[in-house]
Amino acid sequence: MAEKRKEDGFNVSFLDVMACGLGAVLLILILVKFSANTSIPSDEVERLKQELNASASQASQLQKSIDEVNDKIAMETDSAEELKRKIEELKIQQDAVSRALADKKAVVANLEQSIAAAAPKQSDDLVKIDGAGEEQYLLGLKVEGEQIGILLDMSASMTDEKLIDIIKRKVGSDQKKTQGPKWLRTKRIAKWLIARLPKTAKVSLVAFNDSSQVLGLRPVNSAKVQASVQALVKDIDTLIPHNGTNLMQGLKAIKKAMPQMTDLYVVTDGLPTMLDDGSGFRTSRNCKPLPSAKTISGECRMSVFMHTLNHTIPKGVRTNIVLLPLEGEPHAPAAYWNWADLTGGLMISPAGSWP
């Protein structure tokens, strides 16, 4: 009896393992090929492209912003350097201006000292008055001439500058009128003129409002006679400003007091409001001098002024005007300037601190 062959269990198991391994390799190859042949959806690709483009655009914008910031920084740096340079230049100019100003101040100080040394001493004045000093001569107003007339306005408007204040003083007591700031200044101006009369001069002083009054011991006074000069000053202190302004009355009085007058000094604040009776002025419905009318316009005052000059202006007399401020009187400066210029005189509207 033939012997049976034994089965080798190892060989069968090895084949199974090999078969399984081969199957796994084939499966892997199939899966890899499937994955390689499978395409990415087009929507996903488009989305990725858009995101890539957006990122690129954002990066470009960021780079542009960075470049702009860098440019601004460079410009600011340049501006700062330019400002520093300009500041240095301005400092140099300021130093130069300061030195020039100091030099000019030194020149002015020397001039003031020279003027003070050259001007007459206060003790040379005929009377003593309160004032700022000899710089008053810088106004250009000099008291000169052989036959000098002084015409002093003492109407109600000479008490103050503003109309409301003038009205208040007009209805007040005489003491209130005489304490008006403009009237106190008016008296100082009159005394200033008297104090600077030439020693060889003759003088007549007339105060006027709606009438006229010759001041002093006599119509014509000698500047050499101290008693006559002091009498003029004393009479000025007794005046009370009131009523309207009749320049014609004042001019007639000064011409009568000093027929040979060579120089005239007028202290006033505006155009006249009144005329003498029978002056020949042709009135109209729009222009009637006071007191015929309650009020008078600026144009009418100008007409009254021109009529006064045409009929009573002193012939051949150099006329100087000291015009004080008055509210609502725009025509007066030009009118009085023309009068003074016509005669070769001077019209001044001095600062409030003078004299």
C-alpha positions in Angstrom: 0.0 0.0 0.0 1.4 3.3 -1.2 2.2 5.9 1.5 0.0 9.1 1.4 1.8 12.4 0.7 1.6 14.9 3.4 0.1 18.4 2.7 2.4 21.3 3.2 0.4 23.9 5.2 3.1 26.6 4.8 2.9 26.7 1.0 -0.9 27.3 1.0 -0.7 30.1 3.4 2.1 31.8 1.5 0.1 31.8 -1.7 -2.8 33.3 0.2 -0.6 36.0 1.5 0.9 36.7 -1.9 -2.6 36.8 -3.5 -3.8 39.2 -0.8 -0.7 41.4 -1.3 -1.2 41.5 -5.1 -4.8 42.4 -4.7 -3.8 45.2 -2.4 -1.3 46.5 -4.9 -3.9 46.4 -7.7 -6.4 48.2 -5.5 -3.9 50.9 -4.7 -3.1 51.3 -8.4 -6.8 51.5 -9.2 -7.3 54.1 -6.5 -4.3 56.2 -7.5 -5.4 56.2 -11.1 -8.9 57.1 -10.2 -7.7 60.0 -8.1 -5.3 61.2 -10.9 -8.1 61.1 -13.4 -10.7 62.9 -11.1 -10.8 66.7 -11.9 -11.3 69.6 -9.4 -14.7 71.3 -9.8 -14.5 74.5 -12.0 -16.4 76.5 -9.3 -13.8 75.8 -6.8 -11.0 76.8 -9.2 -12.8 80.0 -10.0 -13.2 80.8 -6.3 -9.6 80.2 -5.6 -8.6 82.4 -8.5 -10.8 85.2 -7.2 -9.4 84.9 -3.7 -5.9 85.0 -5.2 -6.7 88.1 -7.3 -8.3 89.8 -4.3 -5.2 89.0 -2.2 -3.0 90.3 -4.9 -5.1 93.5 -5.2 -5.1 94.0 -1.5 -1.3 93.5 -1.4 -1.0 96.1 -4.2 -3.2 98.6 -2.3 -1.2 98.0 0.8 2.0 98.6 -1.1 0.6 101.8 -2.6 -0.5 103.0 0.9 3.0 102.2 2.2 4.5 104.2 -0.7 2.2 107.1 -0.1 3.1 107.1 3.6 6.7 107.0 2.8 6.3 109.9 0.4 4.4 111.9 3.0 7.1 111.2 5.5 9.7 112.4 3.1 7.7 115.6 2.3 7.1 116.3 6.0 10.8 115.9 6.6 11.5 118.3 3.8 8.9 120.7 5.1 10.3 120.6 8.6 13.8 121.3 7.2 12.3 124.2 5.2 10.5 125.6 8.2 13.7 125.4 10.3 15.5 127.2 7.6 12.8 130.0 7.4 12.8 130.3 11.2 16.5 130.9 11.2 16.1 133.5 8.4 13.3 135.2 10.3 15.4 135.3 13.5 18.2 136.9 11.5 15.7 139.5 10.1 14.2 140.1 13.5 17.6 140.8 15.0 18.4 143.2 12.1 15.0 145.0 12.6 15.6 145.2 16.4 19.0 146.8 15.8 17.6 149.2 13.3 14.7 150.1 15.7 17.2 150.7 18.5 19.2 153.0 16.2 16.1 154.9 15.2 15.0 155.3 18.9 18.5 156.7 19.6 18.2 159.2 16.8 14.7 160.2 18.0 16.0 160.6 21.5 18.8 162.8 20.2 16.4 164.9 18.2 14.1 165.3 21.2 17.0 166.5 23.3 18.1 168.9 20.5 14.5 170.3 20.3 14.2 170.6 24.0 17.5 172.4 24.1 16.6 174.7 21.2 13.0 175.6 22.3 12.3 178.6 24.5 12.2 177.8 28.2 8.8 177.6 29.8 9.8 180.6 31.9 9.9 182.7 28.8 6.1 182.3 28.3 4.0 185.3 29.4 1.7 183.2 31.6 2.0 179.8 33.2 -0.3 177.0 32.0 -0.6 173.3 32.6 0.5 171.2 29.6 2.7 168.5 28.4 5.8 170.6 27.7 7.6 172.3 24.8 6.8 169.4 22.4 3.7 171.4 21.7 5.8 173.5 19.3 6.0 170.4 17.0 2.4 171.0 15.9 3.7 173.7 13.6 1.3 176.2 15.1 3.2 179.4 16.0 1.9 182.5 17.6 3.4 185.3 15.5 2.6 188.7 14.1 2.5 192.3 15.2 -1.3 192.8 15.5 -2.8 189.5 16.7 -6.5 188.8 17.1 -7.8 185.7 19.1 -11.4 184.7 18.5 -12.8 182.2 21.1 -16.0 180.3 20.5 -18.0 180.1 23.8 -21.2 178.5 22.4 -22.9 175.6 24.1 -21.3 173.0 21.9 -17.9 173.9 23.3 -18.7 172.1 26.6 -18.4 168.5 25.2 -17.9 166.4 22.1 -21.0 164.2 22.0 -24.4 165.8 21.3 -26.1 164.0 24.2 -23.5 165.3 26.7 -23.8 168.8 25.2 -27.6 168.8 25.7 -27.2 167.6 29.3 -24.8 170.4 30.1 -26.9 172.9 28.2 -29.9 172.4 30.5 -27.6 172.2 33.6 -26.2 174.8 35.9 -23.5 177.3 34.9 -21.0 175.4 37.0 -21.8 172.2 35.1 -21.3 174.1 31.8 -17.9 175.5 32.9 -16.7 172.0 34.0 -17.3 170.5 30.6 -14.1 168.7 29.4 -14.0 170.4 26.1 -14.5 173.8 27.6 -11.7 173.3 30.1 -9.5 172.3 27.1 -10.7 175.4 25.2 -9.5 177.7 28.0 -6.1 175.9 28.1 -5.8 176.5 24.4 -6.6 180.2 24.7 -4.1 180.6 27.5 -1.5 178.6 25.5 -1.9 181.2 22.7 -1.5 184.1 25.1 1.5 182.5 26.8 3.3 182.4 23.5 2.6 185.9 22.2 5.7 187.7 20.8 6.9 190.3 23.3 6.5 193.1 20.8 2.9 192.1 19.7 -0.4 193.7 20.3 -3.4 191.4 21.0 -7.2 191.6 21.0 -9.3 188.7 22.5 -13.0 188.3 21.6 -15.2 185.6 22.9 -18.4 184.9 20.9 -21.6 182.8 20.9 -24.8 184.5 19.7 -23.2 187.7 20.7 -19.6 188.9 21.3 -17.5 190.1 24.2 -14.1 191.9 24.1 -11.9 190.6 27.0 -9.1 192.4 28.8 -8.5 195.8 30.2 -8.8 197.4 26.8 -9.6 196.3 23.2 -5.9 196.2 22.2 -3.4 195.0 24.8 0.4 195.0 24.8 2.2 191.7 25.3 4.8 193.6 27.2 2.4 194.7 29.9 2.1 191.8 32.4 -1.1 193.3 34.0 -2.8 193.4 30.6 -1.9 189.8 29.9 -3.1 188.6 33.3 -6.4 190.5 32.8 -7.0 188.5 29.6 -6.3 185.2 31.4 -8.6 186.2 34.3 -11.5 187.1 31.9 -11.2 183.8 30.1 -11.9 182.0 33.4 -15.1 184.0 33.9 -16.7 182.9 30.6 -19.7 180.5 30.6 -20.3 178.6 27.3 -23.9 178.7 26.2 -26.3 179.6 23.3 -25.6 179.3 19.6 -22.7 180.1 17.3 -22.7 183.4 15.4 -19.3 183.6 13.7 -20.3 186.8 11.9 -20.8 188.5 15.2 -17.3 187.4 16.4 -15.6 188.5 13.2 -17.2 191.9 13.3 -16.2 192.4 16.9 -12.6 191.4 16.4 -12.2 193.7 13.3 -13.7 196.6 15.2 -11.4 196.0 18.2 -8.3 195.7 16.1 -8.7 197.4 12.7 -5.0 196.8 11.8 -5.0 193.1 12.6 -2.3 191.1 10.8 -2.9 187.6 12.2 -6.1 185.9 13.5 -6.3 182.8 15.6 -9.8 181.1 15.8 -10.6 178.5 18.4 -13.9 176.7 17.6 -15.5 173.3 17.0 -17.8 173.6 14.0 -19.7 175.6 11.5 -21.9 178.6 12.7 -25.6 178.2 13.3 -26.6 181.9 13.4 -26.3 185.1 11.5 -26.8 188.8 12.3 -30.1 190.4 11.6 -30.1 192.1 8.2 -27.1 190.0 7.0 -28.7 189.6 3.6 -28.8 185.8 3.9 -31.5 184.3 1.7 -33.4 181.8 3.7 -35.5 178.9 2.3 -37.8 176.3 3.6 -34.9 173.9 3.9 -32.4 176.4 5.4 -33.1 178.9 8.2 -30.4 179.9 10.7 -31.2 179.6 14.4 -33.2 180.8 16.2 -35.7 181.1 13.3 -35.7 177.3 13.1 -35.5 174.7 15.9 -32.8 172.7 14.1 -30.4 173.3 11.3 -28.9 170.8 8.8 -25.3 170.4 8.0 -25.8 171.8 4.5 -27.5 174.8 5.9 -24.7 175.4 8.4 -22.3 175.3 5.4 -24.3 177.9 3.6 -24.3 180.1 6.7 -20.5 179.7 7.0 -19.9 180.7 3.4 -22.2 183.7 3.7 -20.3 184.8 6.8 -16.9 184.6 5.1 -18.1 186.3 2.0 -19.4 189.3 4.0 -17.1 189.5 7.1 -13.8 187.8 6.4 -10.9 190.0 7.4 -9.0 191.0 4.2 -5.2 190.4 4.1 -5.2 188.7 7.5 -3.4 185.4 8.0 -5.9 183.1 9.7 -5.1 180.0 11.8 -7.8 177.7 13.0 -7.8 175.3 16.0 -10.7 173.0 15.3 -11.9 170.9 18.3 -14.0 167.7 17.8 -17.8 167.8 17.6 -20.1 164.9 16.8 -22.1 165.2 13.6 -20.0 167.9 12.0 -18.4 166.4 8.9 -18.2 169.5 6.8 -16.3 171.7 9.2 -12.7 170.4 8.7 -12.7 171.0 5.0 -14.4 174.4 5.3 -12.0 175.7 7.9 -9.0 174.3 6.1 -10.0 176.1 2.9 -10.3 179.4 4.9 -6.9 179.0 6.5 -5.3 177.9 3.3 -6.8 180.9 1.4 -5.0 183.3 3.8 -1.7 181.4 4.1 -2.5 180.2 7.6 -2.9 176.8 9.3 -5.8 174.6 10.4 -5.1 171.9 13.0 -7.3 169.4 14.7 -5.0 168.6 17.7 -4.9 165.3 19.6 -6.9 165.2 22.9 -3.8 165.4 25.0 -2.9 168.9 23.6 -2.2 171.4 25.0 
